[in-house]
């Protein structure tokens, strides 16, 4: 057969991509690199070329509970590569970060258009991967206890205790709280961590290893107690209640499988305090969209003005080392957020990307 000089060979577009997926065996689960099917875009979705992905406790849960071949990852940052026919808010080439239904540990991911948050050029695209999930948790756990329409007026001049102030959520919560005008007390376990919390904007720091922890908190605010306590888990629920003023609220972000110890219900009743537990991961799509809309309206201006900057330090891993990142998260002694970036080359350097 003789080909015409005008015959053009078809340009085949790849239908697969690299991803880190759950590998199941008889006794354990782990992550391994595989080629998986490229995501297909729907009319109300965008395709993101993933730059980096934030590491969350939900990823550990997915590793244990999901079937073989499932790609974890609940938040990411990246560049929009394609938009669905009904998407008008976003354009190809825009820098964004997003909440995901999984699939972040991959080269590309399909995301509903109302799950995105914009990123200006002067925000580090890798570090921004740690913003969406924590921001949504903070909005739910703290700011949803107020009337969303008057949240700024409701929170101004209130007092908040933020537990684990150097954690991924704690470091962001301090910055958001200061942006909205609250007096912030942060708990930490060492003088070095106190210094970090002050750098984030905390007004006071207290040692959560102290037996007089609750008393130290109360004395910081003229013996009145705090209006809000924000905690990640419920291992210290009783002392959180003791820190509250009458009518105070203990806001718990995701129990992540933790069972609380017994609490003094009489004290809870005497103080007219409330305990509220919030979770983003298990909610339906409509609810998540409403949470992201709240973040976009009330919290995201702080990010766009760079009043809030994600704390990552040197906790950056290539995605091929995602298992190491999850192991580090399980130790629960990291400072700030842990990030995996989409570099499928075999590399072991964990320094900040330029």
ZAMARGU-4260 file (C-alpha; in steps of 0.2 Angstrom, whole numbers, plus 5000, padded with zeros to 4 digits):
<rodrens>
0) 5000/5000/5000 | 5007/5017/4995 | 5002/5031/5007 | 4996/5048/5000 | 5009/5062/5003
5) 4994/5071/5012 | 4991/5056/5024 | 4993/5061/5042 | 4996/5048/5055 | 4984/5050/5070
10) 4990/5058/5086 | 4986/5046/5100 | 4981/5054/5116 | 4986/5045/5131 | 4972/5037/5140
15) 4981/5032/5156 | 4991/5041/5169 | 5002/5038/5184 | 4995/5037/5202 | 4998/5030/5219
20) 4985/5017/5223 | 4980/5006/5237 | 4988/4989/5236 | 4980/4975/5247 | 4987/4959/5252
25) 4982/4946/5265 | 4988/4956/5281 | 4991/4974/5276 | 4988/4988/5265 | 5001/5000/5256
30) 5003/5012/5242 | 5011/5008/5225 | 5013/5016/5209 | 5002/5010/5195 | 4995/5016/5178
35) 4977/5020/5180 | 4963/5027/5168 | 4963/5045/5165 | 4949/5054/5173 | 4934/5058/5161
40) 4927/5076/5163 | 4908/5079/5166 | 4899/5095/5161 | 4900/5103/5178 | 4918/5098/5182
45) 4936/5103/5178 | 4952/5093/5175 | 4966/5098/5186 | 4984/5094/5182 | 4989/5090/5200
50) 5004/5100/5207 | 5004/5094/5225 | 4992/5085/5237 | 4989/5088/5256 | 4991/5073/5267
55) 4976/5070/5279 | 4970/5057/5292 | 4956/5052/5279 | 4970/5046/5268 | 4975/5034/5281
60) 4957/5028/5283 | 4956/5025/5264 | 4972/5015/5264 | 4964/5003/5277 | 4946/5003/5271
65) 4947/5005/5252 | 4948/4991/5239 | 4963/4987/5229 | 4967/5000/5216 | 4959/5015/5224
70) 4968/5032/5223 | 4967/5042/5239 | 4970/5061/5242 | 4957/5073/5248 | 4964/5090/5243
75) 4976/5096/5230 | 4983/5111/5221 | 4987/5113/5202 | 4983/5120/5186 | 4966/5119/5177
80) 4969/5108/5161 | 4951/5107/5154 | 4933/5113/5159 | 4916/5105/5156 | 4904/5113/5144
85) 4893/5120/5159 | 4908/5127/5168 | 4909/5146/5166 | 4917/5152/5182 | 4934/5144/5179
90) 4946/5144/5164 | 4960/5133/5157 | 4977/5139/5165 | 4970/5145/5181 | 4979/5141/5197
95) 4968/5133/5210 | 4967/5121/5225 | 4952/5110/5229 | 4943/5098/5240 | 4942/5081/5232
100) 4932/5065/5234 | 4948/5055/5233 | 4961/5053/5218 | 4973/5067/5223 | 4988/5056/5223
105) 4988/5056/5204 | 4994/5066/5189 | 4977/5072/5185 | 4960/5073/5194 | 4942/5078/5189
110) 4934/5090/5202 | 4917/5098/5203 | 4918/5117/5199 | 4911/5122/5215 | 4924/5113/5225
115) 4938/5124/5219 | 4947/5139/5227 | 4957/5152/5217 | 4976/5155/5220 | 4985/5171/5215
120) 5002/5170/5207 | 5011/5175/5222 | 5006/5160/5233 | 5017/5145/5232 | 5007/5132/5222
125) 5014/5117/5231 | 5011/5123/5249 | 4993/5129/5244 | 4989/5110/5243 | 4988/5110/5262
130) 4975/5124/5263 | 4958/5118/5257 | 4954/5103/5269 | 4960/5112/5284 | 4951/5128/5280
135) 4935/5119/5277 | 4937/5110/5294 | 4940/5126/5303 | 4925/5134/5295 | 4914/5120/5300
140) 4921/5118/5318 | 4922/5136/5323 | 4913/5148/5312 | 4898/5137/5308 | 4893/5139/5327
145) 4889/5157/5322 | 4876/5164/5311 | 4886/5163/5294 | 4879/5180/5288 | 4886/5189/5303
150) 4901/5178/5307 | 4914/5192/5308 | 4903/5203/5320 | 4899/5187/5331 | 4917/5182/5333
155) 4926/5199/5335 | 4934/5201/5352 | 4929/5183/5357 | 4942/5172/5365 | 4948/5155/5358
160) 4959/5141/5364 | 4967/5132/5349 | 4974/5115/5354 | 4990/5108/5345 | 4994/5126/5338
165) 5008/5119/5328 | 4998/5106/5319 | 4992/5108/5301 | 4975/5113/5307 | 4981/5123/5322
170) 4993/5134/5313 | 4980/5139/5300 | 4967/5141/5314 | 4978/5153/5323 | 4980/5164/5308
175) 4962/5164/5303 | 4956/5168/5320 | 4968/5183/5321 | 4961/5189/5304 | 4944/5189/5311
180) 4948/5198/5327 | 4948/5185/5340 | 4960/5184/5355 | 4970/5167/5353 | 4977/5156/5366
185) 4987/5141/5358 | 4992/5126/5367 | 5009/5117/5363 | 5022/5106/5371 | 5038/5116/5371
190) 5046/5133/5371 | 5051/5130/5352 | 5032/5127/5348 | 5027/5142/5359 | 5038/5153/5347
195) 5030/5145/5332 | 5013/5149/5338 | 5017/5167/5342 | 5024/5168/5324 | 5007/5162/5318
200) 4999/5176/5328 | 4994/5168/5345 | 4992/5181/5359 | 4996/5168/5372 | 5003/5151/5373
205) 5000/5137/5387 | 5009/5121/5390 | 4996/5107/5387 | 5008/5095/5396 | 5005/5104/5412
210) 4994/5097/5426 | 4987/5115/5429 | 4984/5117/5410 | 4965/5123/5412 | 4970/5135/5426
215) 4984/5143/5415 | 4971/5146/5401 | 4958/5154/5412 | 4971/5166/5420 | 4976/5172/5402
220) 4959/5179/5400 | 4955/5188/5416 | 4948/5172/5424 | 4933/5172/5412 | 4937/5157/5402
225) 4937/5156/5383 | 4922/5157/5371 | 4928/5143/5360 | 4940/5128/5361 | 4945/5121/5344
230) 4953/5103/5345 | 4958/5090/5333 | 4951/5074/5341 | 4944/5072/5359 | 4958/5064/5369
235) 4957/5079/5381 | 4939/5084/5382 | 4937/5086/5400 | 4951/5099/5401 | 4944/5108/5386
240) 4927/5110/5395 | 4936/5117/5410 | 4943/5130/5400 | 4926/5137/5394 | 4917/5152/5400
245) 4898/5149/5404 | 4890/5146/5387 | 4907/5142/5379 | 4908/5129/5365 | 4921/5115/5362
250) 4922/5112/5344 | 4930/5096/5338 | 4937/5093/5321 | 4935/5075/5316 | 4937/5062/5329
255) 4947/5051/5317 | 4942/5035/5325 | 4946/5042/5343 | 4935/5037/5358 | 4934/5050/5371
260) 4936/5047/5389 | 4922/5050/5402 | 4918/5068/5405 | 4910/5077/5420 | 4892/5080/5414
265) 4888/5090/5429 | 4902/5103/5425 | 4896/5103/5407 | 4878/5107/5413 | 4884/5120/5426
270) 4894/5130/5413 | 4880/5128/5400 | 4894/5123/5388 | 4891/5114/5371 | 4902/5100/5363
275) 4901/5101/5344 | 4909/5088/5332 | 4912/5092/5314 | 4918/5081/5299 | 4920/5086/5281
280) 4925/5070/5273 | 4908/5060/5277 | 4896/5074/5271 | 4887/5074/5255 | 4892/5084/5239
285) 4879/5098/5242 | 4885/5100/5260 | 4903/5101/5255 | 4899/5114/5242 | 4891/5125/5255
290) 4906/5123/5266 | 4918/5128/5252 | 4906/5143/5248 | 4908/5148/5266 | 4927/5147/5266
295) 4927/5156/5249 | 4917/5171/5256 | 4923/5172/5274 | 4941/5165/5275 | 4948/5165/5258
300) 4951/5184/5258 | 4964/5181/5272 | 4973/5169/5260 | 4972/5181/5245 | 4979/5195/5256
305) 4993/5183/5262 | 4987/5186/5280 | 4986/5167/5281 | 5000/5156/5274 | 5001/5137/5275
310) 5014/5130/5287 | 5023/5116/5279 | 5042/5117/5284 | 5052/5103/5276 | 5038/5090/5276
315) 5037/5088/5258 | 5038/5071/5249 | 5038/5065/5231 | 5022/5056/5228 | 5031/5040/5226
320) 5036/5042/5244 | 5018/5045/5250 | 5018/5029/5261 | 5032/5038/5271 | 5021/5054/5272
325) 5007/5044/5279 | 5018/5035/5292 | 5024/5052/5298 | 5006/5058/5300 | 5002/5043/5310
330) 5016/5048/5323 | 5007/5064/5326 | 5023/5074/5330 | 5025/5084/5314 | 5025/5103/5313
335) 5012/5110/5301 | 5005/5101/5285 | 5013/5087/5276 | 5013/5088/5257 | 5016/5076/5243
340) 5021/5084/5226 | 5018/5075/5209 | 5035/5070/5204 | 5034/5052/5199 | 5053/5051/5197
345) 5062/5041/5211 | 5068/5055/5222 | 5071/5057/5241 | 5074/5075/5243 | 5061/5084/5254
350) 5066/5102/5252 | 5055/5116/5247 | 5051/5117/5228 | 5056/5133/5220
</rodrens>
